[in-house]
Amino acid sequence: MRGSVNAYYDLGWGAKEVSRLLEMIHDYDMQHLKYLSKTDVDAVFLEDDWRSTTSLPTSLHMWCAYSKPLYRDYCEMTHAHGKAIFRYPDGQTLPLYEHPVETGVDAQLTALCHAH
C-alpha cells in the first residue's frame, strides 16, 4: 500500500500509521484464518515474502516487537481449532530461527539464500 521502502522507513521512524496498518492487516489475516480453521484442512500454511536474500530488512528487535505477537495470535487461532500451522519465510531468516517455535509454529520450511 505504501511500498516496501516507505513501510520500512515508517517502521524505523515509529510512525503511528504503521500500527494502524498492521492492525488492519492482522484483522484481515485473523478472519481468513478463522475461516480456514473451520474447514476440513489439517494444517494452515503461511508464507512471508518481505525478507531480503542477504539479511533481515529490519532489526531482530523490531521483528520481535511488530511481527512476533501477530504470529502468536495466528498460531493460537489455528491451534484452537485443532490445526497445525506451517510457515515458509522467503529470504534470509537465520536471525529469526528460534522465534517461530516460540510463537507456536509447528514447522518452518527454510531456504538458505546466498548473495551472488
CNS distance restraints for C-alpha pairs under 8 A (distance, minus, plus):
assign (resid   2 and name CA) (resid   6 and name CA) 5.86 0.50 0.50
assign (resid   2 and name CA) (resid   7 and name CA) 6.06 0.50 0.50
assign (resid   3 and name CA) (resid   7 and name CA) 6.11 0.50 0.50
assign (resid   4 and name CA) (resid   8 and name CA) 6.19 0.50 0.50
assign (resid   5 and name CA) (resid   9 and name CA) 6.32 0.50 0.50
assign (resid   6 and name CA) (resid  10 and name CA) 6.07 0.50 0.50
assign (resid   7 and name CA) (resid  11 and name CA) 6.22 0.50 0.50
assign (resid   7 and name CA) (resid  18 and name CA) 7.57 0.50 0.50
assign (resid   8 and name CA) (resid  12 and name CA) 6.11 0.50 0.50
assign (resid   8 and name CA) (resid  57 and name CA) 7.53 0.50 0.50
assign (resid   8 and name CA) (resid  58 and name CA) 7.24 0.50 0.50
assign (resid   9 and name CA) (resid  13 and name CA) 6.01 0.50 0.50
assign (resid  10 and name CA) (resid  14 and name CA) 5.85 0.50 0.50
assign (resid  10 and name CA) (resid  15 and name CA) 5.08 0.50 0.50
assign (resid  10 and name CA) (resid  17 and name CA) 7.90 0.50 0.50
assign (resid  10 and name CA) (resid  18 and name CA) 6.35 0.50 0.50
assign (resid  11 and name CA) (resid  15 and name CA) 6.43 0.50 0.50
assign (resid  11 and name CA) (resid  18 and name CA) 6.49 0.50 0.50
assign (resid  12 and name CA) (resid  58 and name CA) 7.86 0.50 0.50
assign (resid  14 and name CA) (resid  18 and name CA) 7.33 0.50 0.50
assign (resid  15 and name CA) (resid  19 and name CA) 7.66 0.50 0.50
assign (resid  16 and name CA) (resid  20 and name CA) 7.00 0.50 0.50
assign (resid  17 and name CA) (resid  21 and name CA) 6.12 0.50 0.50
assign (resid  18 and name CA) (resid  22 and name CA) 6.03 0.50 0.50
assign (resid  19 and name CA) (resid  23 and name CA) 6.08 0.50 0.50
assign (resid  20 and name CA) (resid  24 and name CA) 6.25 0.50 0.50
assign (resid  21 and name CA) (resid  25 and name CA) 6.27 0.50 0.50
assign (resid  22 and name CA) (resid  26 and name CA) 5.90 0.50 0.50
assign (resid  23 and name CA) (resid  27 and name CA) 6.06 0.50 0.50
assign (resid  24 and name CA) (resid  28 and name CA) 6.34 0.50 0.50
assign (resid  25 and name CA) (resid  29 and name CA) 6.15 0.50 0.50
assign (resid  26 and name CA) (resid  30 and name CA) 6.02 0.50 0.50
assign (resid  26 and name CA) (resid  70 and name CA) 6.84 0.50 0.50
assign (resid  27 and name CA) (resid  31 and name CA) 6.29 0.50 0.50
assign (resid  28 and name CA) (resid  32 and name CA) 6.26 0.50 0.50
assign (resid  29 and name CA) (resid  33 and name CA) 6.09 0.50 0.50
assign (resid  29 and name CA) (resid  74 and name CA) 7.99 0.50 0.50
assign (resid  30 and name CA) (resid  34 and name CA) 6.00 0.50 0.50
assign (resid  30 and name CA) (resid  73 and name CA) 7.96 0.50 0.50
assign (resid  30 and name CA) (resid  74 and name CA) 6.64 0.50 0.50
assign (resid  30 and name CA) (resid  77 and name CA) 7.66 0.50 0.50
assign (resid  31 and name CA) (resid  35 and name CA) 6.31 0.50 0.50
assign (resid  32 and name CA) (resid  36 and name CA) 6.26 0.50 0.50
assign (resid  33 and name CA) (resid  37 and name CA) 5.81 0.50 0.50
assign (resid  33 and name CA) (resid  44 and name CA) 7.97 0.50 0.50
assign (resid  33 and name CA) (resid  74 and name CA) 7.23 0.50 0.50
assign (resid  33 and name CA) (resid  77 and name CA) 7.20 0.50 0.50
assign (resid  33 and name CA) (resid  78 and name CA) 6.83 0.50 0.50
assign (resid  34 and name CA) (resid  38 and name CA) 6.57 0.50 0.50
assign (resid  34 and name CA) (resid  77 and name CA) 6.91 0.50 0.50
assign (resid  34 and name CA) (resid  78 and name CA) 7.47 0.50 0.50
assign (resid  35 and name CA) (resid  39 and name CA) 7.09 0.50 0.50
assign (resid  36 and name CA) (resid  41 and name CA) 7.51 0.50 0.50
assign (resid  36 and name CA) (resid  44 and name CA) 7.50 0.50 0.50
assign (resid  37 and name CA) (resid  41 and name CA) 7.38 0.50 0.50
assign (resid  37 and name CA) (resid  44 and name CA) 7.76 0.50 0.50
assign (resid  37 and name CA) (resid  77 and name CA) 7.82 0.50 0.50
assign (resid  37 and name CA) (resid  78 and name CA) 5.89 0.50 0.50
assign (resid  37 and name CA) (resid  81 and name CA) 5.79 0.50 0.50
assign (resid  37 and name CA) (resid  83 and name CA) 6.78 0.50 0.50
assign (resid  38 and name CA) (resid  81 and name CA) 7.02 0.50 0.50
assign (resid  41 and name CA) (resid  83 and name CA) 7.49 0.50 0.50
assign (resid  42 and name CA) (resid  82 and name CA) 7.92 0.50 0.50
assign (resid  42 and name CA) (resid  83 and name CA) 5.33 0.50 0.50
assign (resid  42 and name CA) (resid  84 and name CA) 6.43 0.50 0.50
assign (resid  43 and name CA) (resid  83 and name CA) 4.94 0.50 0.50
assign (resid  43 and name CA) (resid  84 and name CA) 4.36 0.50 0.50
assign (resid  43 and name CA) (resid  85 and name CA) 5.39 0.50 0.50
assign (resid  43 and name CA) (resid  86 and name CA) 7.07 0.50 0.50
assign (resid  44 and name CA) (resid  78 and name CA) 7.45 0.50 0.50
assign (resid  44 and name CA) (resid  83 and name CA) 7.01 0.50 0.50
assign (resid  44 and name CA) (resid  84 and name CA) 6.29 0.50 0.50
assign (resid  44 and name CA) (resid  85 and name CA) 4.81 0.50 0.50
assign (resid  44 and name CA) (resid  86 and name CA) 6.11 0.50 0.50
assign (resid  45 and name CA) (resid  85 and name CA) 5.89 0.50 0.50
assign (resid  45 and name CA) (resid  86 and name CA) 4.66 0.50 0.50
assign (resid  45 and name CA) (resid  87 and name CA) 5.60 0.50 0.50
assign (resid  45 and name CA) (resid  88 and name CA) 7.59 0.50 0.50
assign (resid  46 and name CA) (resid  85 and name CA) 7.48 0.50 0.50
assign (resid  46 and name CA) (resid  86 and name CA) 6.13 0.50 0.50
assign (resid  46 and name CA) (resid  87 and name CA) 4.63 0.50 0.50
assign (resid  46 and name CA) (resid  88 and name CA) 6.21 0.50 0.50
assign (resid  47 and name CA) (resid  87 and name CA) 5.74 0.50 0.50
assign (resid  47 and name CA) (resid  88 and name CA) 4.73 0.50 0.50
assign (resid  47 and name CA) (resid  89 and name CA) 5.62 0.50 0.50
assign (resid  47 and name CA) (resid  90 and name CA) 7.20 0.50 0.50
assign (resid  48 and name CA) (resid  87 and name CA) 7.92 0.50 0.50
assign (resid  48 and name CA) (resid  88 and name CA) 6.40 0.50 0.50
assign (resid  48 and name CA) (resid  89 and name CA) 4.63 0.50 0.50
assign (resid  48 and name CA) (resid  90 and name CA) 5.81 0.50 0.50
assign (resid  49 and name CA) (resid  89 and name CA) 6.26 0.50 0.50
assign (resid  49 and name CA) (resid  90 and name CA) 4.97 0.50 0.50
assign (resid  49 and name CA) (resid  91 and name CA) 7.02 0.50 0.50
assign (resid  50 and name CA) (resid  57 and name CA) 7.88 0.50 0.50
assign (resid  50 and name CA) (resid  90 and name CA) 7.29 0.50 0.50
assign (resid  50 and name CA) (resid  91 and name CA) 7.61 0.50 0.50
assign (resid  51 and name CA) (resid  55 and name CA) 7.14 0.50 0.50
assign (resid  51 and name CA) (resid  56 and name CA) 5.51 0.50 0.50
assign (resid  51 and name CA) (resid  57 and name CA) 6.05 0.50 0.50
assign (resid  51 and name CA) (resid  89 and name CA) 7.63 0.50 0.50
assign (resid  51 and name CA) (resid  90 and name CA) 6.47 0.50 0.50
assign (resid  51 and name CA) (resid  91 and name CA) 4.98 0.50 0.50
assign (resid  51 and name CA) (resid  92 and name CA) 6.28 0.50 0.50
assign (resid  51 and name CA) (resid  93 and name CA) 7.37 0.50 0.50
assign (resid  52 and name CA) (resid  56 and name CA) 6.11 0.50 0.50
assign (resid  52 and name CA) (resid  57 and name CA) 6.44 0.50 0.50
assign (resid  52 and name CA) (resid  91 and name CA) 5.24 0.50 0.50
assign (resid  52 and name CA) (resid  92 and name CA) 5.99 0.50 0.50
assign (resid  53 and name CA) (resid  91 and name CA) 4.84 0.50 0.50
assign (resid  53 and name CA) (resid  92 and name CA) 5.00 0.50 0.50
assign (resid  53 and name CA) (resid 113 and name CA) 5.40 0.50 0.50
assign (resid  53 and name CA) (resid 114 and name CA) 6.46 0.50 0.50
assign (resid  53 and name CA) (resid 115 and name CA) 6.43 0.50 0.50
assign (resid  54 and name CA) (resid  91 and name CA) 7.62 0.50 0.50
assign (resid  54 and name CA) (resid  92 and name CA) 5.69 0.50 0.50
assign (resid  54 and name CA) (resid 113 and name CA) 7.00 0.50 0.50
assign (resid  54 and name CA) (resid 114 and name CA) 6.67 0.50 0.50
assign (resid  54 and name CA) (resid 115 and name CA) 5.96 0.50 0.50
assign (resid  55 and name CA) (resid  91 and name CA) 7.95 0.50 0.50
assign (resid  55 and name CA) (resid  92 and name CA) 5.38 0.50 0.50
assign (resid  55 and name CA) (resid  93 and name CA) 7.21 0.50 0.50
assign (resid  56 and name CA) (resid  60 and name CA) 7.57 0.50 0.50
assign (resid  56 and name CA) (resid  92 and name CA) 6.48 0.50 0.50
assign (resid  56 and name CA) (resid  93 and name CA) 6.71 0.50 0.50
assign (resid  56 and name CA) (resid  95 and name CA) 7.80 0.50 0.50
assign (resid  58 and name CA) (resid  62 and name CA) 6.23 0.50 0.50
assign (resid  58 and name CA) (resid  63 and name CA) 6.63 0.50 0.50
assign (resid  59 and name CA) (resid  63 and name CA) 6.34 0.50 0.50
assign (resid  60 and name CA) (resid  64 and name CA) 6.17 0.50 0.50
assign (resid  60 and name CA) (resid  95 and name CA) 6.95 0.50 0.50
assign (resid  60 and name CA) (resid  96 and name CA) 7.17 0.50 0.50
assign (resid  61 and name CA) (resid  65 and name CA) 6.17 0.50 0.50
assign (resid  62 and name CA) (resid  66 and name CA) 6.03 0.50 0.50
assign (resid  62 and name CA) (resid  67 and name CA) 7.93 0.50 0.50
assign (resid  63 and name CA) (resid  67 and name CA) 5.21 0.50 0.50
assign (resid  63 and name CA) (resid  68 and name CA) 6.51 0.50 0.50
assign (resid  64 and name CA) (resid  68 and name CA) 4.82 0.50 0.50
assign (resid  64 and name CA) (resid  69 and name CA) 7.42 0.50 0.50
assign (resid  65 and name CA) (resid  69 and name CA) 7.21 0.50 0.50
assign (resid  66 and name CA) (resid  70 and name CA) 7.37 0.50 0.50
assign (resid  67 and name CA) (resid  71 and name CA) 6.43 0.50 0.50
assign (resid  68 and name CA) (resid  72 and name CA) 6.25 0.50 0.50
assign (resid  68 and name CA) (resid  99 and name CA) 7.43 0.50 0.50
assign (resid  68 and name CA) (resid 100 and name CA) 7.76 0.50 0.50
assign (resid  68 and name CA) (resid 103 and name CA) 6.75 0.50 0.50
assign (resid  69 and name CA) (resid  73 and name CA) 6.38 0.50 0.50
assign (resid  69 and name CA) (resid 103 and name CA) 7.55 0.50 0.50
assign (resid  70 and name CA) (resid  74 and name CA) 6.33 0.50 0.50
assign (resid  71 and name CA) (resid  75 and name CA) 6.11 0.50 0.50
assign (resid  71 and name CA) (resid 100 and name CA) 7.67 0.50 0.50
assign (resid  71 and name CA) (resid 103 and name CA) 6.03 0.50 0.50
assign (resid  71 and name CA) (resid 104 and name CA) 7.98 0.50 0.50
assign (resid  72 and name CA) (resid  76 and name CA) 6.15 0.50 0.50
assign (resid  72 and name CA) (resid 103 and name CA) 4.39 0.50 0.50
assign (resid  72 and name CA) (resid 104 and name CA) 6.36 0.50 0.50
assign (resid  73 and name CA) (resid  77 and name CA) 6.12 0.50 0.50
assign (resid  74 and name CA) (resid  78 and name CA) 6.19 0.50 0.50
assign (resid  75 and name CA) (resid  79 and name CA) 5.92 0.50 0.50
assign (resid  75 and name CA) (resid  85 and name CA) 6.48 0.50 0.50
assign (resid  75 and name CA) (resid 103 and name CA) 6.77 0.50 0.50
assign (resid  75 and name CA) (resid 104 and name CA) 5.48 0.50 0.50
assign (resid  75 and name CA) (resid 105 and name CA) 6.22 0.50 0.50
assign (resid  76 and name CA) (resid  80 and name CA) 5.92 0.50 0.50
assign (resid  76 and name CA) (resid 104 and name CA) 7.38 0.50 0.50
assign (resid  77 and name CA) (resid  81 and name CA) 6.87 0.50 0.50
assign (resid  78 and name CA) (resid  82 and name CA) 6.76 0.50 0.50
assign (resid  78 and name CA) (resid  83 and name CA) 5.42 0.50 0.50
assign (resid  78 and name CA) (resid  84 and name CA) 6.73 0.50 0.50
assign (resid  78 and name CA) (resid  85 and name CA) 6.71 0.50 0.50
assign (resid  79 and name CA) (resid  83 and name CA) 5.13 0.50 0.50
assign (resid  79 and name CA) (resid  84 and name CA) 6.25 0.50 0.50
assign (resid  79 and name CA) (resid  85 and name CA) 7.63 0.50 0.50
assign (resid  84 and name CA) (resid 105 and name CA) 7.81 0.50 0.50
assign (resid  84 and name CA) (resid 106 and name CA) 6.10 0.50 0.50
assign (resid  85 and name CA) (resid 105 and name CA) 5.57 0.50 0.50
assign (resid  85 and name CA) (resid 106 and name CA) 5.46 0.50 0.50
assign (resid  85 and name CA) (resid 107 and name CA) 6.94 0.50 0.50
assign (resid  86 and name CA) (resid 105 and name CA) 6.06 0.50 0.50
assign (resid  86 and name CA) (resid 106 and name CA) 5.79 0.50 0.50
assign (resid  86 and name CA) (resid 107 and name CA) 4.86 0.50 0.50
assign (resid  86 and name CA) (resid 108 and name CA) 5.67 0.50 0.50
assign (resid  86 and name CA) (resid 109 and name CA) 7.69 0.50 0.50
assign (resid  87 and name CA) (resid 105 and name CA) 6.93 0.50 0.50
assign (resid  87 and name CA) (resid 107 and name CA) 6.45 0.50 0.50
assign (resid  87 and name CA) (resid 108 and name CA) 4.74 0.50 0.50
assign (resid  87 and name CA) (resid 109 and name CA) 6.31 0.50 0.50
assign (resid  88 and name CA) (resid 108 and name CA) 5.75 0.50 0.50
assign (resid  88 and name CA) (resid 109 and name CA) 4.99 0.50 0.50
assign (resid  88 and name CA) (resid 110 and name CA) 6.27 0.50 0.50
assign (resid  89 and name CA) (resid  93 and name CA) 7.04 0.50 0.50
assign (resid  89 and name CA) (resid 108 and name CA) 7.89 0.50 0.50
assign (resid  89 and name CA) (resid 109 and name CA) 7.43 0.50 0.50
assign (resid  89 and name CA) (resid 110 and name CA) 6.74 0.50 0.50
assign (resid  90 and name CA) (resid 110 and name CA) 7.45 0.50 0.50
assign (resid  90 and name CA) (resid 111 and name CA) 7.11 0.50 0.50
assign (resid  91 and name CA) (resid 111 and name CA) 7.11 0.50 0.50
assign (resid  91 and name CA) (resid 112 and name CA) 7.46 0.50 0.50
assign (resid  91 and name CA) (resid 113 and name CA) 6.21 0.50 0.50
assign (resid  92 and name CA) (resid 111 and name CA) 7.86 0.50 0.50
assign (resid  92 and name CA) (resid 112 and name CA) 6.68 0.50 0.50
assign (resid  92 and name CA) (resid 113 and name CA) 5.77 0.50 0.50
assign (resid  93 and name CA) (resid  97 and name CA) 6.59 0.50 0.50
assign (resid  93 and name CA) (resid 110 and name CA) 7.77 0.50 0.50
assign (resid  96 and name CA) (resid 100 and name CA) 7.35 0.50 0.50
assign (resid  98 and name CA) (resid 102 and name CA) 6.72 0.50 0.50
assign (resid  99 and name CA) (resid 103 and name CA) 6.46 0.50 0.50
assign (resid 100 and name CA) (resid 104 and name CA) 6.41 0.50 0.50
assign (resid 100 and name CA) (resid 105 and name CA) 5.34 0.50 0.50
assign (resid 100 and name CA) (resid 108 and name CA) 7.57 0.50 0.50
assign (resid 101 and name CA) (resid 105 and name CA) 5.27 0.50 0.50
assign (resid 101 and name CA) (resid 106 and name CA) 6.99 0.50 0.50
assign (resid 101 and name CA) (resid 107 and name CA) 7.96 0.50 0.50
